[in-house]
Every structure is written in C-alpha cells, then in structure tokens.
Amino acid sequence: MEPVYTPVITLARSVFALEGLRFTITGTDHVPRSGGAVMVINHTGYMDFTYAGYAAIPARRLVRFMAKQSVFRHPVSGPLMRGMKHIPVDRAAGSGSYHAAVDALRRGEIVGVFPEATISRSFELKTFKNGAARMAQEAGVPMLPMTIWGSQRVWTKGLPKRLGRTRTPISIAIGPPVPVAPGDDVDAATASIHEVMEGMLKGLQDGYEPLVGTDRIFLPARLGGTAPTLEAADRLDAAEREQRGARS
C-alpha cells in the first residue's frame, strides 16, 4: 500500500464505474510479479496511462509512468505524480529522465513508456522511439508489450471528450515479456516489439464491437473509418510541432 498511489487507484476505479467503462483485459499473467520491466504501450487517448496502470493491478504491480514535465508543474497533478513516483521527462534534456527510469528499473519497478511519444491521430501504431529498448537493455530487464483499444472513444487529440456514462468498451492485451540481451541491436529490438504490438492491436480491433455512423471517426482509415491515415496524421503532427516552435 502506498499513501498516494493506493487512494488514486480507488478513485480511478470509482470514475471508471461512473463512466460505465467495460474492460476486457487479457494476458495479465504476463505481468512479472516481481522485478523490473519496461511496459511498452500504444497511445491513442489521453487516459491511456490510467487504463495501463489498471491492467497491472491483478498482478499486484504499480506502474511508474514517464510523463512530460509540464504535468509535474501543475498545482494539482504535480504533487500526485510525484507522490506516485512517476518520472518527469524534459524533452529538451532527456538524459536525466532516462537515467531515473533505468535506476527505477534496477530497483525492480515497472516503468511505463509510450514509445510513439505522442497520441496517434490515425489510431495506428506510429514509429517507435528506441528509448524503451535502450532502458531495458541497460537495466537488464525485459520489455512488456501492452496494447489498448477503445480509449480514443473517451478522450483523444482533436476530438470532443466523452467523459460521461458512455459504457465504452476498453480492450487491453498484454503480451509475453520480450528480453533485450546486452549485445542486441536496440533499433532491431524496437522494430521487433513494434511488429509484435501491431499484431496485438489488430487482434483487439478484430474482436471489438463495430464502429459505425459518427463513431467511424474513432476508426483507422484502413478499417473503413474516417480517421486520418498514418501519413496524413504524421503531417498534422509535424505542422503542430512547427507551430509550437514558432510560438517559443
């Protein structure tokens, strides 16, 4: 029991119940009951970290997420994030957060990472950064693949929030741990877990309720939805980065 994390989990469960979220979680037996691991998660919605952490609870594990530093500066979320021992990421100087994550892994923590670095507007897997593989290799721990589907229907980039009682199904799959040996090429390891997670995500999509009518905005173009293609989404992300750079 942790003085901050445990009450937050209780609160999150209450919120999920009020929203009527319907979780289907498979592969919880793959979550290590002890020892470190890098939990590698796809990113389609703003609430993904809460769902990923929830999926680790049956294994009695708490996940320490890497999150952008601005969240830690907020007067409400900041104390909570620090109390739950999450790890701030300064994108301008990332070495400190990287080493903090490796130290946590060596202490036996599960560290949650979103290797796409931002929400995927296409709801397909974007290109992965290789930081998860590098951390796993340096700390001597495995990568733990996790895919989430349905969270984009609750709250995602560029679309209205749906935080009421929507009874949205949320599907989560956890795959077997993927080791990264000392001599492995981290780019090859990153490509390998991307391929694994692509298959896992497609499996969740295949088993999910049909998205029709206005809900097609939450469906990839590949599946007949109206979300932007991966290429179009990448262009939108690039334009957004340019605008941020121009303002700074």
N, C-alpha and C positions, 0 to 999 in steps of 0.2 A: 504493500500500500504506500502510495506517495501522497504528500499533503496537498499538492496542486493537481497532479495528473488524474488521480482517482476521482475527485469530485467532478472534474471536467468530463471524464468518461460517463459518469452518471448523468450529467446534464445533456451530453450529446445523445445518449440513449433516449432520454425524455423527448428531445427535439425530434429525433427520428420517428418516435412513436406518434407524436403530434402531427407530423407530416404524413404519417401512414406509409413510410418507405418500406418496401418489401425486398428484403435482402436474400439473395441466393449466393452462398459462399462455398466454393469447392477448393480442396487442396490445403485445408488448414493443417493437416498432418505434415505438410512440408515445412511449416514454420519451425525452425530449431527451438527446442525447449530450453536450451542454454547456449551460450556462446554468441559471438558476433556474426552479423550478416549484413550485407548491403541490400536493402529491399528496393528493387528497381520497378518503378510504377509508371504506367502511361498517364497522360494528363489531358483530360477533356473537359474538366469542370473545376470551379473554384473550391468545391467541397471535397475534392479527391483525397486530401490528406486525412480528413476525418473518417472517411469510409475505409481507407487503407489501414488506419490505426485500429478501427473497429474489427477488421478482419483478423487481426493478430491476437485479439483478446482470448479466443478459445485456447490458444497456446500459452496463455498467461504471460504474454510478452508486451512490453511497451515499446513503441517505435519513436526514435528521436529523429525528427524531420529536419532536413536542411531547407531553410526558407529565406527569402530575401530580407535584407537587413531592415528595410523600412517597416516591416511588420513588428520588429522588436522595438522600434522607436514609438509606436503608438501607445498612448497612455493606458488603454485597456488591454489590448492584445500583448503588448510588450512584457508586462510582468507575468502574464500567463505563459507566454512562450519560454521565458527564462525559467519559470518555475517548473515547467515540464521538461526542461533540459534539452530543448530543441537547439539547433545550431544555426546562427545567423550567417548569411552569405553576402559578402561585399563583392559585387561583380567587378568592381574596379581593382580590387586587390584580393583575389580569391585564395591565396596560399594559406592565410590564417584559418579560414573555414575548412579548407581541405585537411590541414593538419589536426584541427579539432575533431573532425569526423574520424580520421584514422585513429586518433587516441581513444575516442569513444568505442570504436570497433574492437580495438585491442583490449578494452575493459570488458568486452562481452556484450556490448549493446547492439541492437538492431538499428541501423541508420537508414531512414527513408530518403530516396533520391528520385527526382523526376528528370530523367536524362534528356528529355526534349527541351528542357529549360523554360518552356512556356506552354500555355494551353494550345492544343491543336484545334484550329478552327475547322479543319476538314474532318475531324474525328477519326483520321487515320494516324498511324504512327509517323511522327516526324523523324528526321535524322537524330540519332543519339549522340550526345557528347560522351567522351570516353572516361570521364571522371569516376563513374561508378566502378568500372573495371580496374582503374588505377588504384582506387582506395582499397578495393577487395584484395588486390594483389599485394599491396604494401602491408596491409594489416593481417594477411594470411587467413582471410575469411571468404566464404562463398558469396555470390550474388544470388538473390532470391527474387525470381520474376513474379510480378503481380500485374494483372490487367483488370481494369474496371470498365464497365459499360452501363450506361444509363444515367451517369452523373451529369452529363451535358444537358439533360432534360430538367435538372433542378436549377443550375446556375452556371452559365458558361460565358465566354467572351463574346460581346457584341449582341447578345440576345437578352430579353427580359428575364428577371429572376422569377422562379416559381417555387417560393418557399412556404406556400400554404399546404393544406392537406391534399396533396396530389396523388397519393398512393403510387408513386413512381417505383417501378421495379429497378433495383440496383443489382447487377450481376458482377461478382468478383471471382477471379480464378487465381490460385497461387500454384506456381509450378515447382518442380524439384529444384533444390539449390544447385547452382552452376559454379563449380570451382574455377579459380583463376590461378594457375601454377606460377611460380616465380619466373620461369622463362617464357611464359606465354606472351604473345603479341597482344597488347591491350586493344588495339584497333580491331584485330580479328575477334577477340573475345566480345567486344562491343557489338560487332556485326552479328555474331552468333546469338547473343541474347536478344538482339532486335528481331532476328528471324524466329526465335522461339516465341517471343511475345506477340509477334504478328499472327502466328498460328493460334495462340491462346485467345487473342482478341477476336479473330474471325470465328472461333468456336463460340464465344459469348454472343456475338452478333447473330450467328445462325440460330441459337437457341432462344433468342429474345422475342418478345411479342412484336408483331408487325407495327411499324410506324407508318401511319397513313395520314392523309389530309394535311393539316397545318403542322403535324408532328414530323413531317418529312424534312423540316429544317434541321432536325437533330440527326439526320441520317446521311452517311457519306454518299457522294455522287456515284461512287462505284456500285452502291446498292440501290440506286434509283432515288436517292434523296436530293435535297436542294442545297446541302452544304457545299461550300466551295471545294474544288479539287485540291489535292495536296499542293500542286504547283501554284494555283491561284492564292491559296492560303499563305504560302511562303512569301508571295509578293506583297500581300497585305501586311504581314509581319515586318517585312523589310521597310515598307513605307512608314509603318508605325515607329520603327527604330529611328528612321531619318527625322521624323517629326520630333521625337524626344531629344535627339541630338541637337536639332536646331533651337529648341527651347532652352537647352542647358548652357 
